[in-house]
């Protein structure tokens, strides 16, 4: 169990980052599979990915500073 926790802390470091990136990946998968979301392909995907990662990192940073 210690090895798994050490690998998790090395790769992710925080559960908020992991959840944020997983949500971003799910959104991007939905955009690629649902036909109604096809106008968001291309530039929209890039903007969503960048925004999701920045939001999750900002939330983590704010939580570290204030908590």
ZABA-16275 format. One line per field, with one value per residue (C-alpha): residue in one letter; x, y, z; residue number from 1. Coordinates in Angstrom, 2 decimals, padded with zeros to 5 digits. Each point is the difference from the previous one (the first is absolute). Layout:
BEGIN
rest A; ...
u X; ...
v Y; ...
w Z; ...
nr NUM; ...
REM end
This chain:
BEGIN
rest X; X; X; X; X; X; X; X; X; X; X; X; X; X; X; X; X; X; X; X; X; X; X; X; X; X; X; X; X; X; X; X; X; X; X; X; X; X; X; X; X; X; X; X; X; X; X; X; X; X; X; X; X; X; X; X; X; X; X; X; X; X; X; X; X; X; X
u 000.00; 002.87; 001.35; -003.36; -000.32; 003.56; -000.64; -003.30; 001.68; 002.82; -002.26; -003.00; 000.74; -003.56; -003.46; -001.40; 002.44; -000.85; -003.76; 000.37; 002.01; -002.34; -003.01; 001.81; 000.74; -003.63; -001.18; 002.40; -001.14; -003.63; 000.82; 001.57; -002.81; -003.21; -000.98; -001.80; 003.25; 001.97; 000.20; 002.27; 002.61; 003.37; 000.56; -002.83; 001.68; 003.26; -001.67; -001.97; 003.12; 002.09; -002.79; -000.69; 003.65; 000.48; -003.13; 001.04; 003.51; -001.38; -002.42; 002.86; 002.22; -002.74; -000.73; 003.70; 000.33; -003.18; -000.31
v 000.00; 002.39; -000.51; 000.84; 003.14; 001.05; -000.41; 001.91; 002.87; 000.13; 000.01; 001.99; 001.51; 001.00; -001.49; 003.31; -000.07; -003.62; 000.64; 003.13; -001.77; -003.01; 002.30; 001.76; -003.33; -001.09; 003.29; -000.41; -003.60; 001.16; 002.69; -002.62; -002.55; 002.08; 001.36; 003.04; 001.21; -000.24; 003.81; 000.05; -002.23; 001.52; 003.36; -000.56; -003.15; 001.79; 002.85; -002.40; -002.03; 003.05; 001.56; -003.21; -000.53; 003.65; -000.07; -003.18; 001.34; 003.33; -001.72; -002.09; 003.04; 001.99; -002.93; -000.28; 003.73; 000.42; -003.45
w 000.00; 000.71; -003.50; -001.60; 002.13; -000.86; -003.73; 000.30; 001.89; -002.56; -003.07; 001.19; 003.38; 000.75; -000.46; -001.34; -002.91; -000.75; 000.05; -002.14; -002.67; 000.01; -000.47; -002.86; -001.69; 000.37; -001.55; -002.92; -000.52; -000.05; -002.55; -002.26; 000.32; 000.15; -003.37; 001.41; 001.54; -003.25; -000.44; 003.06; -001.66; -000.79; 001.67; 002.49; 001.29; 000.54; 001.86; 002.21; 000.82; 000.85; 002.05; 001.94; 000.88; 001.00; 002.16; 001.79; 000.62; 001.23; 002.38; 001.37; 000.45; 001.74; 002.27; 000.93; 000.67; 002.05; 001.54
nr 1; 2; 3; 4; 5; 6; 7; 8; 9; 10; 11; 12; 13; 14; 15; 16; 17; 18; 19; 20; 21; 22; 23; 24; 25; 26; 27; 28; 29; 30; 31; 32; 33; 34; 35; 36; 37; 38; 39; 40; 41; 42; 43; 44; 45; 46; 47; 48; 49; 50; 51; 52; 53; 54; 55; 56; 57; 58; 59; 60; 61; 62; 63; 64; 65; 66; 67
REM end
